[in-house]
Amino acid sequence: MSSSLSPPIELDLRVPIWERVHTVAPLVLVGTCEPDGSFDIAPKHMALPLGWQNYFGFVCTPRHSTYANAQRERDFTVSFPTATQLVQSSLTASPRCDDGSKPAIGALQSVPATRVHGPLVCGAYLQLECELDRVLDGFGDNGLLIGRIVAAFAAPEALLDVDRDPGEALRAMPPIAYLHPGRFVAITEAHSFPFPERMRK
């Protein structure tokens, strides 16, 4: 770190600090089933694996259909889009029409999940099917929806293999990182992390 770095300034907590600096997060598409049986797909970036076992969570507000659908059906899907699906993924954040429909979802091809209600986005490099485990409310007007993964699918090009250079997977199927607020990057290159010797999970 440069010794000429300016001293930090205290941020005003009356406004979200996440609008003041870039933070890195995955971009995922959460799929749920509407009351009429149709599919909903919505982009989320406050999303992450929870622990080393098969749990995944995302933050959402009760004002969104995704939250209500996941609670009602007790499940949801998660698709990790590729860089070539960025524009279509962004369109799924479009507001609903007056009749409640969301035509932008048609920009992404999807298929029904195998074990839960909801869509899997075709072409995504990782697809998860999750049964809702619990909801933790109280993060302002948001809640954390936690799912237990009951099925998972991955593009062969994205899989890591001990006999393959990890960089090959990045170049073949670069993951998208969302840089909040309002930017993204497709990761095509990475470096080995300098873990301490004998470090364990």
C-alpha positions, 0 to 999 in steps of 0.5 A: 500500500502506498505511504502517500495514501490520504488519511480516511474520512468518516462517512455519514451513516445517515446515507448508505455507505455502499453508494460511496465506494465500489464493492465487489459482489457476484451477479446472480439471477434468482428465479421464483414461481409466481402465484399463477404458475409463471416464472419470475427472474430478478437480478441480485448482487447481495448474494453469497454462499453461507458456510462451506456446506450447500447453503446459499443466501440473498438479500431482498425486500418484502416489496419485491415479488421474489421475496413473496414467491420464495416464502410462499413456494418455500424454494428458489433457483439461482443462475450465474449468468455469463458475460454474454448474458449481461444485457439480458440479465440487466433487463430482468430488473425492468419494472412490471407492466400495469397488469403485473407482467414482466415481459423482459424475462423473455429476453432470457431462455429458461427451463423449469428446475428439476426439484423445485419450483422456478426457472433455471437460466439456460447458458448460465455457468452455474445453476442452483436449485434451493429449498428455502431454509429460513428467512432472517428479517430486520436488516432495515427494510430487507431480509436474508433468504437462505436456501439449502441447495438440493441440486446444482449444475455447472457448465463443463468449461467452468469446472475446476480440475486439478489437471487443468490450469485454473486460468483456463476456466476463467478464460473459457467462462469468465464470471461476472462481478458486479461493482456496486454502484452501477458497474461490472467486470468480466473476470478473465484473469486472476492470481493465486492468493498467498495463503499462510502455510497450513491454513485450514478452512 
